């Protein structure tokens, strides 16, 4: 009984050493905090040299290293994101700004990512980012300007969508065959509305009453010719409308 008890005690002692020794630290990863941090110097040197290729490589390696300090990873992301922006690699730049915002949600980062979304025509996402920037810093000048401009752009797009496919006149009262043809074709309807709007602006911005009357007379002559020629052999309504629009935009200095 004594021998058996002694063997049992020895076994427990060995087991205790195994459980409290370095094996437990390795298994739980408790010693990983003692590993040296990643060296940021190659990335910082690339940044100092403004070398885009080296920034992408050296700072990319620093970003991907799990032992990189937070501050160094942020610097590397800012530098690499800037390179991607300059190269118009918008998707990659957005991905870097996503990471920046996870590390440090700054107003500047939200504003820049909003500009990138805007560049991709992702307007709701851009507006949300500008709004987030202003929530963090209500006096952020770029975010304020971007938010205002984008809000106006969205209003304009909404207004354009509301009249898309509609001509300058009321289709419910259209009587002429050419007017009915324009109402039946969204592309022609858009052309008609553009011609009307640009002609009105050209006349309004004329240098004087005489020039305004001359410009309006040209529009009246176009309408009269359009009405008279529509349906005749060889008459191309779409081309005539495109030519008129080009003439107007030429007058307008476009």
N, C-alpha and C positions, 0 to 999 in steps of 0.2 A: 504493500500500500504506500510505503514511504517513497519507493522508487517511482512508482506511478505518479505520485503527487509531485515529485521533483521534476519529472519530465514535463508534466503539465505546466508547472511554474516557469520552466525554461522556455517552453513554447510560447507562453503568453508574453514573456519578456521580449522575445524576438519579434513577435507580432507587433508589440508596442513600439519597438524601434522602427520597424518598417512604416508604421502609420504616422509617426512623428518626425521621421527623417526627411531627407531631401526628395524622396519619391513623391510625397504628398504635395510639396511645393511645386514640383514639375507638373504634376497632374492637374493642379488647379490653375496653373499659369501665374502663380503669385510672384514668380521671379522675373516676369517679363517687364515689370516696371523699372528694373535695374539696368535694362539694355540701353545703350547710348542712343540719343536722338539722331535722326537723319541729318546729314551735313547739308546745309542750305547754300554753301558757298558757290557751287557750280551754277545754280539758278540765279543767285544774286549777281554773279559775274556776267552772266548772259544778259540780265536786265540792265546792268551798268553799261554794257556794250551795245545795247539796243539791237541785238542780233535775234531776229524773229525765229529763225530755225533753231538756234540754240535754246531760246526761251521755251519753245514748244517741247524740245527734247529734255533739257535739264530740269526745267520747272515741272514738266509732265512727270518725270521720274520722282521728283520730290512730292508732288501731289499724290501719287500712287503709293508712296511709302507709308506704311501704317505707323511708323515711328517718327513721322514729321510733326513738329510742334504746330499748334493751331495757328500761331501768328505767321510762321513760315509758310504754311499751306495757304493761308489767305493771300499773302504776298505773291505766291506762285500762281494762284488762280487769277488774281487781278492782272498780272503780267501776261499770262497765256490768253486770258479772255480778251485783252487788248489787242494781241496779235491776231486772234480770230476775227475781231471786229474789223481791223484794218484790211484783212484779207477777204472780207465779206463772207466768212464762214459762219453764217448767222446761227445755225443750229448748234454748232460746237460752242459758240460764244454763250448762247442761252444756257447750255448745260453747265458751263463754268459759273455763270451767275446764279444758277440754281444752287450750286454747292456753296458759293459765297454767302448767299442768303441763309443757308442752313447754319453756316458757321457764325455769321454776324449780320443780322437783318438791318442793314443801314439804308437810309433814304436814297443815298447815291446809287446803291446797287439796284434798288427797286426802279429808280428812274431810268438807269441804263438798260435794264432788262426790258422795261416798257418800250424804250426806243427800238430795241431789237424786235420785239413783238410787232411793233408798228411797221417796221421794215418788211416783215413777213405778211403784212395786211391782216394780222390777228388783232383787230382793233379792240374788241372787248377785253382781251387779256392785257393789252397795252394800257387801256384806261384803268383797269384794276390795279396795275402796278404803279401808275402815276398817283392814283388815289392812296395806295399804301404808303408811297413816299411822302405824300402830304400829311398823312395821318401821323407819321413819325416826325416830320418837320414841316409844319404848315407854311413856313416862309421859304421853302426850297424854291429858288427862282426858276430853275429849269423844269422841275416837275409842275409848277404852276403854269408855266407857259405851254408845256406839252399837253397838260390836261385841258387847258382852254382851247388850244388849236384842235386837238382830237375831238373834243366834244362838238365843236362847230362842224368838223368834217363829218361826224356821224349824223348830225342834224341835216347837213346838205345831202348826204347819201340817202337818208330817210325820205327827204323831200323828192329826190330824183326817182326813188323807187315808187313813190306815190303816183308820179305822172308817167312812169315808164310805159311805153306803148301807146301813149295818148298824144294826139296832135295839138296844134295851137287853137283849134276851133272845136266846137261842140259837135260830136259825131251824131248826136240824136237829131240834130236839125240839118245835117248835111244833105244837100240835094244834087249837087253836081256829081257826075260819074267819077271825076278825078278825086273828089273829096271822099267819096265812098271807098275808092280804091286805097286811099291813104289810111282811112280808118280800119280797113281790113288787113293791113300789113303793119305790124309793130315797128319794123325797121323804117318804113316810110313815115310812119307817125312820129318816130323819134327825130328823123331828119327834119320834118316839117316844124316840129317844136323848136329844134335848135336854130333853124333858119329864122324863125319868128323872133326868138329871144335875142339872137346876136344882131339881127337887123335893128331891133328896137334900141339896143345899146349903142350901136354905131351911130344911129340917128341922134340919139340923146347926147352923145359925146362929140357931135360935129362941131367944127370951129365956129360956125355961125348959122343963122336961119337959112341962108341960101344953100349952103352945103348940105344942111339937113334935108331940105326939100329935094335936092338932087339925089341924095341917097335913097330917100323914100320913094322917089319916082322910079328908080331902078328896081326896087322891090315890087312896086305895083306892076311894072312891065313884065317882070318875071312871072308873077301870079297870072296875069292876063294871058301871057304866052302859054303857060302851063295848062290853063283851062281850055284854051283854043286847040292846042295840039294833042292833048291826051286822047288816045284811042286811034290816032292816025298811024299809018304804016311807017315804021322806022323810028317812031318816037319812043325814047327810053326815059320814063319818068324818074327812075332812081338815079340815072346818070345826070339828068338835068338838075335834080335836087342836090346831088353831091357837088356839081360844078358851082351852083349858087352858094352853097355853104363855103366852098373854098374861096370864092370871090369875096365873100363877106369877111372871112377870117383874115384874108390878105389885106383888106382895107383896115381891119382892126389891128394889124401889125403882128399877127401870129406867125 
